[in-house]
Amino acid sequence: MNYVPEHTVDPTGHGVPAIRIRGLRVVRGPLTVLDDFDLDIRRGTLTGLLGPSGSGKSTLMRAIVGVQQVAGGTVEVLGEPAGSKPLRDRVAYVTQAPSVYADLTVRQNLRYYARVLGAPLSDVDRAIEQVELATHADHLVGRLSGGQHSRVSLATALLGEPEVLVLDEPTVGLDPVLRVQLWELFNRLAADGATLLVSSHVMDEAERCERLILLREGMLLADDTLAGLLARTGAADAEGAFLELIEKAEKKEAGDR
C-alpha cells in the first residue's frame, strides 16, 4: 500500500485530485480565454470535456499538460506543477494534429517513441492492438487514412501506460464503429486506474463519460455526471442540457447588465 501524505487527503476520501486547477487565467492578445478558472478531476476517472469550437477546450488541455502560457493561477497534475519534469512519463497528450512521422511505418513510429519515453519495446505491439491497427503495423503512416493517422498518435500516447491521458478530439473523423471501440478502450483504461480527460464537440459521446465538464466561451457551465445534468435541467439528453445551461447563462448575463 502506497503512503499518502496527510496534506494530500481530501474529505471525499479520493486523495489528491489527478488534476487541480485554481484561478487559472489565460490571455491571448486582447482576448481572455479562461478567467479565474477552477477545476478538480479525480484519479481513475473518464471525464468528457465538451463544448463548441472556440469554447476554450484546447487551451484548457494545453494548460493541464504545461505547454500553454498562463497569465495567472495554478495547475497541478498528480500533485506536481503542470509540465514539470517529474510528469514527463506520467502524462500523455494527444493533440488534434497528428504528431507522428509520415515516412515511417506504424511500428517504426511506436518503436521510436518508446525509446524516447523509455517505455519497454513490448509496449509497441500492445498499443498497436489497442487502437485496432495490427493489420497496418508495417504500413507507412503517410499512406494511411486520416482516421488511421490519428490512431497512430493515440497509440504513441499509450506507450508506458501513463497515469493521465489528455486527449483532444481523439475521435474526430472516425467511423461510428471505431468511435465506439475507442470509447470502450478509454473506459477500460480508466477502470484500470488511469485518469482520462477527453474533449469532444459531439454531444452523444457524453453518455460514455463518468463525468462531464461543459465549457462555453471559456466559462465552466457545468461539472457533473450526465444524470446530474439531466436532473438539473430537465432535458432528455446531453445536448438539450447544454442548450438549457446556455440559455440560463445568457439570461443571467442579460440580467447583470
ABEGO torsion letter per residue (X at the ends): XBBBBAAABBAAGAEBBABBBBGBBBBBEABBABBGBBBBBBBGBBBBBBEBBGAGAAAAAAAAAGABBBABEBBBBGGBBBGBAAAAAABBBBBABBABBAABBAAAAAAAAAAAAGBBAAAAAAAAAAAGAAAAAABBAAABBAAAAAAAAAAAAABGGBABBBBBGAABGBBAAAAAAAAAAAAAAAAAGBBBBBBBABAAAAAABABBBBBBGGBBABBBBAAAAAAAAGBABAAAAAAAAAAAAAAAAAAAX
